[in-house]
Amino acid sequence: MRNPGTVGISPRVYVSYTRDSPEHVRSVREFAAFLRTGLGVDAEHDEWHATERRDWIAWTVDQLRTAEFVLAIASPEYKRVADGGRQRTEGRTRELEAAMLRDNLARNIPESTRRVLPVVLPGGRPEDIPDCLCPSSQGYYTIPRFTRDAAEDLLRVLSGAPLHEKPPLGTFTPPMPGVDPVVVVHRAAAPPTDRVLAVGAVVDLGGVRRLVDGQHWSEHPNRDHAAVCRQARASALPPDDGSAWLRQVEVRQPTGAADAAVAALAREHEILTALDGRAPELPRPLGFFRDGHLATLATRWPSSRSLGGPGETLATDIPAVGETVDPWRMRQVLRGVAGLCGALAALHAAGAAHRNLTPERIVRLDDGRLALVDLGLAASAPAPGEGPGRYRAPEQRRGSSRRTGAATDVYQVAAVTHHLLTGTPPSPAVALPIRVRVPALPDGVAEVLDAALAADPAARPALSALIPALSNLPAIPA
């Protein structure tokens, strides 16, 4: 589940249903369209893909594997099939879908409870929710009409945004006898405009003037909305050169959460300074700057001689779904990831873990090596729901009792590698061996990547096992 307050990241959902009647099919289709256009939810519906002859079983398996949530639409036929009955309509796709949902439920009840959400559409009945989804004890979502207000409970679950945010704990100071307590709110002064990260702005940090570009800029409030967090790539203006990755916290109200966000940037700078020069794949620190209520951490963004400017991230290297990655490209990816594992091992030796690895935070160098632009969440305390949605390790999800750490990075390294080789990130709900998608992958590599994606952190191999498996590759046949 994603972090509350995150802007611009749409949850991906698969709408699972049966074709009870033309009216029911039309209602499901309208609901899926409402999710996309009315709520901004990345919903998938099978009728939108009936543009060519296709393997619907393979398509359904892929949807169940890659979706963050499965919306199970209640109906008499859906209940009968999901609870083990035979499909009455043509084909057996729905029976397979129901069998996979039951298998996932048996394998991991907490994860399936979080991920598979029973939904009752207008005219539907809660009695038609499958018994295997435990509607009485675990709840369901009734959508009486297709409006945002009517779907608010469902939308809050999809976005991880509670109706009432738990406020931070302040400092308890008992009043003096006979004196009423007084709460004083200090408003932050407006920050200097030549320090705030904004697209097209020129910021002055440590005497170096940098132009902020819009390609990697983002802004969002912190957990309690007492601070604004920004990040952006910026290019140095003459006489200086090179690009930097800037992450900034602007404190609007002095709360514990806002102070923790600033402290995390300062701590990350300390870690970077201690690790500087240990591994070329680690970020190079350029400085930590405090200016009133602004705190900014600058790291070097790797440059590319071939591009004549900043290097590209791995987000540009992700293949299309179904595209075959050629052996040379596969070899380059695996060796680059092996080097990245060495850098993460140095970070782990310093007592920290990245916990926020994504293709957008990794830059490909001209020689094929992969470099980090920052240390992710290494300086932040673990929080439920942290981490990148598509590569989030099971222990980072809300409700998990397992601790994050070095094994979290192992999972995310394997998840990013899976995406670079297959075109889709892995799903913990349907654990398919990676060789199913990439038959040409060497046996040792496939085994270590499958093991690295284990739901239990204790079952994953250490980085020391990934490095040789990804480095010592068999020769490519002539």
BALUMRO-462338 format. One record per residue (C-alpha): residue number from 1; z, x, y negated. Coordinates in nm, 2 decimals, decimal comma, padded with zeros to 4 digits. Last residue first. Example, Ala and Ser with C-alpha at 12.3 -4.5 7.8 and 13.67 -1.06 7.14 Angstrom:
{2; {00,71; 01,37; 00,11}}
{1; {00,78; 01,23; 00,45}}
END
This chain:
{478; {-03,13; 02,88; 01,75}}
{477; {-02,81; 02,73; 01,88}}
{476; {-02,52; 02,74; 01,62}}
{475; {-02,26; 02,99; 01,73}}
{474; {-01,92; 02,85; 01,84}}
{473; {-01,66; 02,81; 01,57}}
{472; {-01,35; 03,02; 01,52}}
{471; {-01,25; 02,90; 01,17}}
{470; {-01,16; 02,53; 01,22}}
{469; {-00,96; 02,59; 01,54}}
{468; {-00,81; 02,91; 01,40}}
{467; {-00,68; 02,73; 01,09}}
{466; {-00,57; 02,40; 01,25}}
{465; {-00,30; 02,56; 01,48}}
{464; {-00,13; 02,74; 01,20}}
{463; {-00,14; 02,42; 00,99}}
{462; {00,10; 02,28; 01,24}}
{461; {-00,01; 02,02; 01,50}}
{460; {00,08; 01,65; 01,46}}
{459; {00,32; 01,48; 01,70}}
{458; {00,63; 01,52; 01,47}}
{457; {00,44; 01,34; 01,19}}
{456; {00,41; 01,02; 01,42}}
{455; {00,09; 00,83; 01,33}}
{454; {-00,13; 01,10; 01,48}}
{453; {-00,42; 01,21; 01,26}}
{452; {-00,36; 01,58; 01,32}}
{451; {-00,40; 01,52; 01,69}}
{450; {-00,75; 01,38; 01,64}}
{449; {-00,84; 01,67; 01,41}}
{448; {-00,71; 01,93; 01,67}}
{447; {-00,90; 01,77; 01,96}}
{446; {-01,23; 01,73; 01,77}}
{445; {-01,21; 02,10; 01,65}}
{444; {-01,15; 02,23; 02,00}}
{443; {-01,43; 02,02; 02,15}}
{442; {-01,69; 02,13; 01,90}}
{441; {-01,83; 01,84; 01,68}}
{440; {-02,19; 01,74; 01,79}}
{439; {-02,08; 01,39; 01,90}}
{438; {-01,97; 01,30; 01,54}}
{437; {-01,87; 00,94; 01,53}}
{436; {-01,73; 00,90; 01,88}}
{435; {-01,63; 01,26; 01,86}}
{434; {-01,37; 01,16; 01,59}}
{433; {-01,17; 00,98; 01,85}}
{432; {-01,11; 00,61; 01,74}}
{431; {-00,76; 00,51; 01,63}}
{430; {-00,79; 00,15; 01,51}}
{429; {-00,51; 00,08; 01,27}}
{428; {-00,45; 00,43; 01,15}}
{427; {-00,79; 00,42; 00,97}}
{426; {-00,99; 00,73; 00,92}}
{425; {-01,20; 00,78; 00,60}}
{424; {-01,57; 00,70; 00,62}}
{423; {-01,88; 00,91; 00,57}}
{422; {-01,84; 01,08; 00,91}}
{421; {-01,80; 01,45; 00,85}}
{420; {-01,66; 01,46; 00,49}}
{419; {-01,45; 01,15; 00,56}}
{418; {-01,30; 01,30; 00,88}}
{417; {-01,23; 01,63; 00,68}}
{416; {-01,04; 01,42; 00,42}}
{415; {-00,83; 01,25; 00,69}}
{414; {-00,76; 01,58; 00,87}}
{413; {-00,64; 01,75; 00,55}}
{412; {-00,44; 01,43; 00,48}}
{411; {-00,27; 01,43; 00,81}}
{410; {-00,18; 01,81; 00,79}}
{409; {-00,05; 01,75; 00,44}}
{408; {00,19; 01,49; 00,56}}
{407; {00,30; 01,72; 00,83}}
{406; {00,42; 01,96; 00,56}}
{405; {00,66; 01,70; 00,42}}
{404; {00,72; 01,33; 00,42}}
{403; {01,02; 01,17; 00,60}}
{402; {00,99; 00,89; 00,85}}
{401; {01,16; 00,55; 00,78}}
{400; {00,84; 00,38; 00,68}}
{399; {00,88; 00,05; 00,49}}
{398; {00,63; 00,13; 00,22}}
{397; {00,37; 00,38; 00,33}}
{396; {00,41; 00,75; 00,30}}
{395; {00,51; 00,81; 00,66}}
{394; {00,17; 00,67; 00,77}}
{393; {-00,02; 00,93; 00,58}}
{392; {-00,22; 00,81; 00,27}}
{391; {-00,58; 00,92; 00,29}}
{390; {-00,76; 00,61; 00,16}}
{389; {-00,47; 00,50; -00,06}}
{388; {-00,38; 00,84; -00,21}}
{387; {-00,01; 00,92; -00,21}}
{386; {00,31; 00,73; -00,28}}
{385; {00,40; 00,39; -00,13}}
{384; {00,76; 00,47; -00,09}}
{383; {00,87; 00,76; -00,31}}
{382; {00,92; 01,13; -00,22}}
{381; {01,06; 01,34; -00,51}}
{380; {00,79; 01,50; -00,73}}
{379; {00,71; 01,88; -00,75}}
{378; {00,46; 01,88; -00,46}}
{377; {00,31; 01,55; -00,56}}
{376; {-00,04; 01,69; -00,63}}
{375; {-00,03; 02,07; -00,65}}
{374; {-00,33; 02,09; -00,88}}
{373; {-00,70; 02,18; -00,90}}
{372; {-00,72; 02,28; -00,53}}
{371; {-00,99; 02,52; -00,42}}
{370; {-01,24; 02,50; -00,13}}
{369; {-01,44; 02,81; -00,02}}
{368; {-01,82; 02,78; 00,03}}
{367; {-01,91; 03,09; -00,17}}
{366; {-02,01; 02,89; -00,48}}
{365; {-01,67; 02,71; -00,49}}
{364; {-01,62; 02,35; -00,38}}
{363; {-01,34; 02,18; -00,58}}
{362; {-01,06; 01,97; -00,43}}
{361; {-00,87; 01,70; -00,62}}
{360; {-01,15; 01,43; -00,60}}
{359; {-01,19; 01,49; -00,22}}
{358; {-00,82; 01,37; -00,19}}
{357; {-00,49; 01,55; -00,11}}
{356; {-00,18; 01,39; -00,26}}
{355; {00,11; 01,50; -00,04}}
{354; {00,10; 01,86; -00,17}}
{353; {00,41; 02,00; 00,02}}
{352; {00,69; 02,22; -00,11}}
{351; {00,93; 02,48; 00,03}}
{350; {00,76; 02,79; -00,09}}
{349; {00,63; 02,85; 00,26}}
{348; {00,47; 02,51; 00,24}}
{347; {00,27; 02,62; -00,06}}
{346; {00,15; 02,93; 00,12}}
{345; {00,06; 02,71; 00,42}}
{344; {-00,14; 02,49; 00,18}}
{343; {-00,34; 02,78; 00,07}}
{342; {-00,42; 02,88; 00,44}}
{341; {-00,51; 02,52; 00,51}}
{340; {-00,77; 02,53; 00,23}}
{339; {-00,93; 02,83; 00,40}}
{338; {-00,96; 02,63; 00,72}}
{337; {-01,11; 02,34; 00,51}}
{336; {-01,38; 02,57; 00,39}}
{335; {-01,46; 02,68; 00,74}}
{334; {-01,48; 02,32; 00,86}}
{333; {-01,71; 02,21; 00,57}}
{332; {-01,94; 02,51; 00,60}}
{331; {-01,98; 02,46; 00,98}}
{330; {-02,05; 02,09; 00,94}}
{329; {-02,32; 02,17; 00,67}}
{328; {-02,48; 02,42; 00,91}}
{327; {-02,47; 02,17; 01,20}}
{326; {-02,63; 01,88; 01,01}}
{325; {-02,42; 01,59; 00,90}}
{324; {-02,57; 01,27; 01,04}}
{323; {-02,57; 00,97; 00,80}}
{322; {-02,42; 00,65; 00,94}}
{321; {-02,21; 00,58; 00,63}}
{320; {-02,34; 00,80; 00,35}}
{319; {-02,22; 01,16; 00,34}}
{318; {-01,93; 01,27; 00,12}}
{317; {-02,03; 01,59; -00,06}}
{316; {-02,00; 01,46; -00,42}}
{315; {-01,64; 01,37; -00,37}}
{314; {-01,58; 01,73; -00,26}}
{313; {-01,55; 01,82; -00,63}}
{312; {-01,82; 02,00; -00,83}}
{311; {-01,75; 02,33; -01,01}}
{310; {-01,73; 02,35; -01,39}}
{309; {-02,02; 02,51; -01,57}}
{308; {-02,35; 02,71; -01,51}}
{307; {-02,42; 02,51; -01,20}}
{306; {-02,50; 02,81; -00,98}}
{305; {-02,23; 03,02; -01,15}}
{304; {-01,97; 02,75; -01,07}}
{303; {-01,63; 02,73; -01,24}}
{302; {-01,29; 02,65; -01,10}}
{301; {-01,07; 02,42; -01,31}}
{300; {-00,78; 02,63; -01,43}}
{299; {-00,44; 02,46; -01,46}}
{298; {-00,28; 02,30; -01,77}}
{297; {00,04; 02,10; -01,76}}
{296; {00,11; 01,88; -02,06}}
{295; {00,44; 01,73; -02,19}}
{294; {00,44; 01,50; -02,49}}
{293; {00,75; 01,34; -02,65}}
{292; {00,80; 01,63; -02,89}}
{291; {00,55; 01,90; -02,81}}
{290; {00,60; 02,06; -02,47}}
{289; {00,33; 02,28; -02,32}}
{288; {00,31; 02,42; -01,96}}
{287; {00,05; 02,70; -01,92}}
{286; {-00,27; 02,82; -01,77}}
{285; {-00,16; 02,81; -01,40}}
{284; {-00,42; 02,91; -01,14}}
{283; {-00,46; 02,64; -00,87}}
{282; {-00,44; 02,76; -00,50}}
{281; {-00,77; 02,84; -00,32}}
{280; {-00,75; 03,21; -00,42}}
{279; {-00,43; 03,25; -00,23}}
{278; {-00,11; 03,43; -00,32}}
{277; {-00,23; 03,53; -00,67}}
{276; {-00,01; 03,28; -00,86}}
{275; {00,25; 03,14; -00,61}}
{274; {00,56; 03,18; -00,84}}
{273; {00,37; 03,07; -01,14}}
{272; {00,24; 02,76; -00,96}}
{271; {00,59; 02,67; -00,84}}
{270; {00,73; 02,70; -01,19}}
{269; {00,44; 02,50; -01,33}}
{268; {00,50; 02,23; -01,07}}
{267; {00,87; 02,22; -01,18}}
{266; {00,77; 02,16; -01,54}}
{265; {00,52; 01,88; -01,44}}
{264; {00,79; 01,72; -01,22}}
{263; {01,05; 01,74; -01,50}}
{262; {00,82; 01,53; -01,73}}
{261; {00,78; 01,26; -01,46}}
{260; {01,16; 01,27; -01,39}}
{259; {01,24; 01,22; -01,76}}
{258; {01,02; 00,91; -01,76}}
{257; {01,19; 00,77; -01,44}}
{256; {01,54; 00,84; -01,59}}
{255; {01,45; 00,66; -01,91}}
{254; {01,38; 00,79; -02,26}}
{253; {01,13; 00,54; -02,38}}
{252; {00,76; 00,61; -02,48}}
{251; {00,74; 00,95; -02,30}}
{250; {00,39; 01,09; -02,29}}
{249; {00,31; 01,27; -01,97}}
{248; {00,01; 01,49; -01,94}}
{247; {-00,21; 01,64; -01,67}}
{246; {-00,49; 01,88; -01,78}}
{245; {-00,74; 02,05; -01,55}}
{244; {-00,91; 02,33; -01,74}}
{243; {-01,26; 02,46; -01,79}}
{242; {-01,39; 02,80; -01,89}}
{241; {-01,46; 02,96; -02,23}}
{240; {-01,28; 03,08; -02,54}}
{239; {-01,45; 03,17; -02,87}}
{238; {-01,57; 02,91; -02,85}}
{237; {-01,45; 02,57; -02,72}}
{236; {-01,27; 02,54; -02,38}}
{235; {-01,38; 02,25; -02,15}}
{234; {-01,15; 01,97; -02,05}}
{233; {-01,09; 01,79; -01,73}}
{232; {-00,85; 01,49; -01,76}}
{231; {-00,52; 01,35; -01,66}}
{230; {-00,29; 01,10; -01,82}}
{229; {00,06; 00,95; -01,75}}
{228; {00,21; 00,71; -02,00}}
{227; {00,59; 00,68; -02,00}}
{226; {00,85; 00,40; -02,00}}
{225; {00,63; 00,18; -01,78}}
{224; {00,90; 00,18; -01,51}}
{223; {00,68; 00,34; -01,24}}
{222; {00,46; 00,54; -01,48}}
{221; {00,19; 00,39; -01,69}}
{220; {-00,18; 00,47; -01,63}}
{219; {-00,45; 00,69; -01,78}}
{218; {-00,76; 00,85; -01,63}}
{217; {-01,02; 01,11; -01,73}}
{216; {-01,23; 01,28; -01,46}}
{215; {-01,58; 01,22; -01,60}}
{214; {-01,47; 01,15; -01,95}}
{213; {-01,47; 01,50; -02,10}}
{212; {-01,18; 01,64; -02,31}}
{211; {-01,29; 01,92; -02,55}}
{210; {-01,05; 02,21; -02,55}}
{209; {-00,91; 02,43; -02,83}}
{208; {-00,70; 02,72; -02,72}}
{207; {-00,41; 02,82; -02,94}}
{206; {-00,15; 02,73; -02,68}}
{205; {-00,29; 02,38; -02,63}}
{204; {-00,51; 02,24; -02,90}}
{203; {-00,68; 01,92; -02,80}}
{202; {-01,04; 01,81; -02,90}}
{201; {-01,09; 01,44; -02,82}}
{200; {-01,40; 01,31; -02,66}}
{199; {-01,21; 01,11; -02,40}}
{198; {-00,84; 01,10; -02,49}}
{197; {-00,57; 01,35; -02,39}}
{196; {-00,31; 01,35; -02,67}}
{195; {-00,24; 01,69; -02,83}}
{194; {-00,45; 01,67; -03,15}}
{193; {-00,32; 01,32; -03,22}}
{192; {00,04; 01,43; -03,26}}
{191; {00,28; 01,20; -03,07}}
{190; {00,41; 00,88; -03,24}}
{189; {00,79; 00,90; -03,26}}
{188; {00,98; 00,76; -02,96}}
{187; {01,19; 00,45; -03,01}}
{186; {01,56; 00,49; -02,94}}
{185; {01,72; 00,18; -02,79}}
{184; {02,09; 00,14; -02,86}}
{183; {02,30; -00,08; -02,64}}
{182; {02,64; -00,17; -02,78}}
{181; {02,95; -00,24; -02,58}}
{180; {03,21; -00,48; -02,73}}
{179; {03,53; -00,31; -02,84}}
{178; {03,88; -00,45; -02,76}}
{177; {03,96; -00,16; -02,52}}
{176; {03,69; 00,11; -02,54}}
{175; {03,37; 00,02; -02,36}}
{174; {03,30; 00,16; -02,01}}
{173; {03,00; 00,40; -02,00}}
{172; {02,76; 00,35; -01,70}}
{171; {02,45; 00,56; -01,73}}
{170; {02,13; 00,38; -01,65}}
{169; {01,99; 00,28; -01,31}}
{168; {01,62; 00,22; -01,33}}
{167; {01,49; -00,14; -01,32}}
{166; {01,38; -00,30; -01,00}}
{165; {01,04; -00,45; -01,08}}
{164; {01,02; -00,83; -01,05}}
{163; {00,71; -01,00; -00,92}}
{162; {00,64; -00,69; -00,70}}
{161; {00,31; -00,50; -00,73}}
{160; {00,19; -00,35; -00,41}}
{159; {-00,17; -00,44; -00,49}}
{158; {-00,26; -00,64; -00,18}}
{157; {00,09; -00,79; -00,16}}
{156; {00,08; -00,89; -00,53}}
{155; {-00,26; -01,04; -00,48}}
{154; {-00,14; -01,26; -00,19}}
{153; {00,15; -01,40; -00,40}}
{152; {-00,08; -01,45; -00,70}}
{151; {-00,35; -01,64; -00,52}}
{150; {-00,27; -01,98; -00,68}}
{149; {-00,24; -01,82; -01,03}}
{148; {-00,57; -01,63; -00,99}}
{147; {-00,76; -01,94; -00,90}}
{146; {-00,94; -02,05; -00,58}}
{145; {-00,73; -02,35; -00,48}}
{144; {-00,44; -02,42; -00,24}}
{143; {-00,43; -02,06; -00,12}}
{142; {-00,13; -02,04; 00,12}}
{141; {-00,02; -01,70; 00,23}}
{140; {00,18; -01,64; 00,55}}
{139; {00,54; -01,55; 00,65}}
{138; {00,69; -01,30; 00,90}}
{137; {00,93; -01,52; 01,09}}
{136; {00,74; -01,84; 01,11}}
{135; {00,39; -01,69; 01,09}}
{134; {00,44; -01,46; 01,40}}
{133; {00,09; -01,32; 01,40}}
{132; {00,06; -01,37; 01,78}}
{131; {00,12; -01,74; 01,73}}
{130; {-00,22; -01,77; 01,56}}
{129; {-00,21; -01,96; 01,23}}
{128; {-00,34; -02,31; 01,28}}
{127; {00,00; -02,48; 01,23}}
{126; {-00,01; -02,34; 00,87}}
{125; {-00,28; -02,60; 00,80}}
{124; {-00,61; -02,57; 00,62}}
{123; {-00,76; -02,81; 00,35}}
{122; {-00,76; -02,53; 00,09}}
{121; {-00,73; -02,20; 00,27}}
{120; {-00,43; -02,08; 00,48}}
{119; {-00,41; -01,69; 00,50}}
{118; {-00,24; -01,48; 00,76}}
{117; {-00,21; -01,11; 00,65}}
{116; {-00,29; -00,83; 00,89}}
{115; {-00,18; -00,49; 00,73}}
{114; {00,19; -00,50; 00,69}}
{113; {00,26; -00,68; 01,01}}
{112; {00,00; -00,46; 01,18}}
{111; {00,19; -00,15; 01,06}}
{110; {00,53; -00,28; 01,16}}
{109; {00,41; -00,40; 01,51}}
{108; {00,23; -00,07; 01,61}}
{107; {00,06; -00,06; 01,95}}
{106; {00,11; -00,42; 02,04}}
{105; {-00,01; -00,54; 01,71}}
{104; {-00,31; -00,30; 01,72}}
{103; {-00,40; -00,44; 02,07}}
{102; {-00,37; -00,80; 01,94}}
{101; {-00,60; -00,73; 01,65}}
{100; {-00,84; -00,55; 01,88}}
{99; {-00,85; -00,85; 02,12}}
{98; {-00,91; -01,09; 01,83}}
{97; {-01,21; -00,89; 01,71}}
{96; {-01,34; -00,87; 02,07}}
{95; {-01,31; -01,25; 02,11}}
{94; {-01,47; -01,29; 01,77}}
{93; {-01,77; -01,09; 01,87}}
{92; {-01,82; -01,28; 02,20}}
{91; {-02,16; -01,45; 02,14}}
{90; {-02,24; -01,81; 02,07}}
{89; {-01,96; -02,05; 01,98}}
{88; {-01,67; -02,15; 02,21}}
{87; {-01,48; -01,82; 02,21}}
{86; {-01,24; -01,80; 02,50}}
{85; {-00,87; -01,83; 02,45}}
{84; {-00,63; -01,53; 02,40}}
{83; {-00,40; -01,62; 02,11}}
{82; {-00,66; -01,50; 01,86}}
{81; {-00,93; -01,73; 02,02}}
{80; {-00,72; -02,04; 02,00}}
{79; {-00,58; -01,97; 01,65}}
{78; {-00,92; -01,89; 01,51}}
{77; {-01,06; -02,21; 01,66}}
{76; {-00,79; -02,43; 01,51}}
{75; {-00,82; -02,26; 01,17}}
{74; {-00,62; -01,99; 00,98}}
{73; {-00,81; -01,72; 00,80}}
{72; {-00,68; -01,37; 00,90}}
{71; {-00,71; -01,14; 00,60}}
{70; {-00,73; -00,78; 00,73}}
{69; {-00,59; -00,52; 00,49}}
{68; {-00,67; -00,16; 00,41}}
{67; {-01,01; -00,20; 00,58}}
{66; {-01,16; 00,11; 00,75}}
{65; {-01,10; 00,04; 01,12}}
{64; {-01,13; -00,34; 01,12}}
{63; {-01,46; -00,31; 00,93}}
{62; {-01,59; -00,04; 01,16}}
{61; {-01,51; -00,24; 01,47}}
{60; {-01,69; -00,54; 01,32}}
{59; {-02,00; -00,34; 01,24}}
{58; {-02,01; -00,19; 01,59}}
{57; {-01,98; -00,54; 01,74}}
{56; {-02,24; -00,68; 01,50}}
{55; {-02,50; -00,43; 01,61}}
{54; {-02,77; -00,51; 01,35}}
{53; {-03,08; -00,71; 01,29}}
{52; {-03,13; -00,72; 00,92}}
{51; {-03,00; -00,89; 00,60}}
{50; {-02,69; -01,05; 00,77}}
{49; {-02,46; -00,82; 00,56}}
{48; {-02,33; -01,08; 00,31}}
{47; {-02,27; -01,32; 00,60}}
{46; {-02,01; -01,08; 00,75}}
{45; {-01,76; -01,09; 00,46}}
{44; {-01,61; -00,78; 00,30}}
{43; {-01,36; -00,80; 00,01}}
{42; {-01,31; -00,52; -00,25}}
{41; {-01,06; -00,72; -00,45}}
{40; {-01,15; -00,76; -00,82}}
{39; {-00,96; -01,09; -00,84}}
{38; {-01,21; -01,34; -00,96}}
{37; {-01,54; -01,17; -00,86}}
{36; {-01,44; -01,00; -00,53}}
{35; {-01,16; -01,23; -00,41}}
{34; {-01,35; -01,54; -00,53}}
{33; {-01,66; -01,43; -00,33}}
{32; {-01,44; -01,40; -00,01}}
{31; {-01,29; -01,74; -00,08}}
{30; {-01,63; -01,90; -00,13}}
{29; {-01,75; -01,76; 00,20}}
{28; {-01,44; -01,89; 00,38}}
{27; {-01,49; -02,23; 00,23}}
{26; {-01,86; -02,23; 00,33}}
{25; {-01,76; -02,13; 00,69}}
{24; {-01,50; -02,41; 00,70}}
{23; {-01,76; -02,67; 00,58}}
{22; {-02,02; -02,55; 00,83}}
{21; {-01,76; -02,60; 01,11}}
{20; {-01,52; -02,39; 01,32}}
{19; {-01,70; -02,06; 01,25}}
{18; {-01,42; -01,82; 01,31}}
{17; {-01,24; -01,59; 01,06}}
{16; {-01,16; -01,24; 00,96}}
{15; {-01,20; -01,14; 00,60}}
{14; {-01,19; -00,76; 00,57}}
{13; {-01,00; -00,61; 00,27}}
{12; {-01,05; -00,30; 00,05}}
{11; {-00,79; -00,27; -00,22}}
{10; {-00,94; -00,20; -00,57}}
{9; {-00,83; 00,11; -00,76}}
{8; {-00,90; 00,06; -01,13}}
{7; {-00,54; 00,07; -01,26}}
{6; {-00,23; 00,17; -01,07}}
{5; {00,07; -00,02; -01,21}}
{4; {00,24; -00,07; -00,87}}
{3; {00,15; 00,21; -00,62}}
{2; {-00,09; 00,13; -00,34}}
{1; {00,00; 00,00; 00,00}}
END
